[in-house]
Amino acid sequence: MSDPIITFDHVVKEFKIRGRKAETARAVNDVSLSIDRGDIFGIIGYSGAGKSTLVRLINALERPTSGTVTVLGTDITALNESKLRPIRQKIGMIFQQFNLFSTKTVSQNIAYPLQLDHWRKDYQDRRVKELLEFVGLAEHADKYPSQLSGGQKQRVGIARALATNPEILLADEATSALDPETTTEVLALLKRVNEEFGITIVLITHQMNVGRY
């Protein structure tokens, strides 16, 4: 049996309360968990419960106050930015509000992380075409986000997150802005991502029906 792809060991995260020097708020309280490679792992909780902080601890956008976070076999708790970069390159992220560039087309949005990683242009074009077909948006390649529905925007977000072949996909309230029918479609797409590519998915939500999917 392989080692877990993500492990939290007694992780605590506290934030200083603005204007109150001696006081802190505890967003994550002594969390221990392990997520196996290829799992879909749901984290369900009400707004303000610390779910998004957990996601930020996985990609080291936040550091724990105490405890350790291990990702892809590496303790990332105290790594510097240069050593974190290759790990972050293996983590894709999709967001509640899509976070698409309004001045870029669908294809350009998907290609953006490939440009950051200096992929050759012919490889970029091939990868974008593959992903557009996978998420069912081949005919929308040259449209802009303002011309898309919420569900279509999230499909672009998923394609962009998959562009660099990540091993982990973090979905932070990825269906919260969608209607129930579109939510079901996006969840079905995420399930395909998991089954066809073996990508580990961490799904953060406050919606109990999403967690049950």
C-alpha positions in Angstrom: 0.0 0.0 0.0 1.4 3.4 -1.0 1.9 6.2 1.4 -0.8 8.9 1.7 -0.5 11.8 -0.8 -1.5 14.3 1.9 -1.1 14.0 5.7 -1.9 16.5 8.5 -0.3 15.6 11.9 -1.9 17.5 14.8 -2.1 20.7 12.7 -3.1 24.0 14.4 -3.5 27.3 12.6 -4.0 30.5 14.5 -4.4 34.1 13.3 -3.8 37.2 15.2 -7.0 39.3 15.7 -6.5 42.7 14.2 -6.4 45.4 16.9 -6.0 42.9 19.7 -2.3 42.2 20.2 -2.5 39.3 22.6 -5.5 37.5 21.1 -5.6 34.9 18.4 -8.4 33.1 16.5 -7.9 29.4 15.9 -9.1 28.5 12.4 -7.7 24.9 12.4 -7.7 23.0 15.7 -5.5 19.9 16.1 -6.4 18.3 12.8 -4.9 15.0 11.9 -5.9 13.3 8.6 -4.5 11.3 5.7 -5.6 11.3 2.1 -4.7 8.4 -0.1 -3.5 8.8 -3.7 -6.5 8.6 -6.1 -9.1 9.4 -3.5 -11.9 12.0 -3.7 -11.8 13.5 -0.2 -14.6 15.7 1.0 -14.3 18.3 3.7 -17.7 19.6 4.8 -18.4 22.5 7.2 -20.2 25.8 7.6 -18.8 29.1 6.4 -16.0 30.3 8.7 -15.2 26.8 10.0 -11.6 26.8 8.6 -12.2 24.8 5.4 -10.4 27.3 3.1 -7.5 27.6 5.6 -7.1 23.8 5.3 -6.7 24.2 1.5 -4.2 27.0 1.9 -2.2 24.7 4.3 -2.1 22.0 1.6 -0.4 24.3 -0.9 1.5 26.2 1.7 -0.1 29.5 1.2 -0.5 29.4 4.9 1.9 27.8 7.4 0.7 25.9 10.5 1.2 27.4 13.9 2.1 23.9 15.0 2.0 20.4 13.6 3.2 19.2 10.2 1.7 19.0 6.7 3.2 16.4 4.3 2.3 16.6 0.6 3.6 14.1 -2.0 5.9 12.6 0.5 7.5 15.9 1.5 7.1 17.7 4.8 6.2 21.2 3.4 5.8 22.9 6.8 9.1 24.8 6.8 10.1 24.7 3.1 11.2 27.9 1.4 9.5 29.2 -1.7 12.0 27.8 -4.2 11.6 24.3 -2.8 7.8 24.6 -2.6 7.5 25.5 -6.3 7.9 22.0 -7.8 5.3 20.7 -5.3 2.9 23.5 -6.1 3.3 22.7 -9.8 1.7 19.3 -9.0 -1.4 20.9 -7.4 -4.3 22.3 -9.4 -6.9 24.6 -7.9 -10.4 25.5 -8.8 -12.4 28.3 -7.1 -15.9 29.4 -6.2 -15.8 32.5 -8.3 -13.9 30.9 -11.2 -11.0 33.4 -11.2 -10.8 33.6 -15.0 -9.1 36.5 -16.9 -11.9 38.6 -18.4 -9.7 39.8 -21.2 -8.5 36.4 -22.3 -10.5 33.9 -24.3 -11.3 30.4 -23.0 -8.3 29.0 -24.8 -6.0 31.7 -23.5 -7.2 31.1 -19.9 -6.5 27.4 -20.1 -3.1 28.0 -21.7 -2.0 30.5 -19.0 -0.4 28.0 -16.6 1.4 26.4 -19.5 2.8 29.7 -20.5 4.0 30.3 -16.9 5.8 26.9 -17.1 7.3 27.8 -20.5 5.7 25.0 -22.5 6.4 25.1 -26.2 3.7 26.8 -28.2 2.8 23.7 -30.2 2.5 21.7 -26.9 0.3 24.4 -25.4 -2.0 24.3 -28.4 -2.3 20.6 -28.3 -2.9 20.4 -24.6 -5.6 23.2 -24.7 -7.4 21.4 -27.5 -7.4 18.1 -25.5 -8.7 19.8 -22.4 -11.4 21.8 -24.3 -12.7 18.5 -25.7 -12.5 16.8 -22.3 -14.7 19.4 -20.6 -17.0 19.8 -23.5 -16.2 23.3 -24.6 -14.4 22.8 -27.9 -16.9 25.1 -29.7 -16.4 27.9 -27.1 -12.6 28.1 -27.5 -12.6 31.7 -28.7 -15.3 33.1 -26.4 -14.6 35.3 -23.4 -15.8 34.5 -19.9 -18.6 37.1 -20.1 -20.1 35.1 -22.9 -20.3 31.9 -20.8 -22.7 30.5 -18.2 -21.6 29.8 -14.6 -21.3 26.1 -15.3 -19.2 26.7 -18.5 -16.9 29.1 -16.6 -16.3 26.4 -14.0 -15.5 23.9 -16.8 -12.9 26.4 -18.0 -11.5 26.6 -14.4 -11.3 22.8 -14.3 -9.5 22.6 -17.6 -7.1 25.3 -16.6 -6.4 23.4 -13.3 -5.6 20.3 -15.3 -3.4 21.9 -17.8 0.0 21.0 -16.2 -1.0 17.4 -15.3 -1.4 17.9 -11.5 -1.4 15.0 -9.1 -3.7 16.8 -6.7 -6.8 19.0 -7.4 -8.1 21.3 -4.7 -11.7 22.4 -5.2 -12.6 25.2 -2.8 -16.4 25.7 -2.8 -16.3 25.0 -6.5 -20.0 24.5 -6.9 -21.3 27.1 -4.4 -22.1 29.7 -7.1 -23.9 27.2 -9.3 -27.6 26.0 -9.5 -28.4 22.4 -8.5 -28.4 21.0 -12.0 -25.1 22.6 -13.0 -23.6 21.5 -9.7 -24.5 17.9 -10.6 -22.8 18.3 -14.0 -19.6 19.8 -12.5 -19.4 17.0 -9.9 -19.8 14.4 -12.6 -16.9 16.0 -14.5 -14.7 16.0 -11.4 -15.5 12.3 -10.9 -14.4 11.7 -14.5 -11.2 13.6 -13.8 -10.5 11.3 -10.8 -11.4 8.1 -12.6 -9.7 8.8 -16.0 -6.5 10.6 -14.7 -6.2 9.1 -11.2 -6.0 12.7 -9.8 -6.5 13.0 -6.0 -9.3 15.5 -5.4 -9.9 17.4 -2.2 -13.4 18.9 -2.3 -14.2 21.7 0.1 -17.9 22.5 0.6 -20.6 23.7 2.9 -23.3 21.8 0.9 -24.1 18.5 2.4 -25.6 17.2 -0.9 -22.2 17.9 -2.6 -20.4 15.9 0.1 -22.7 12.9 -0.5 -22.3 12.9 -4.3 
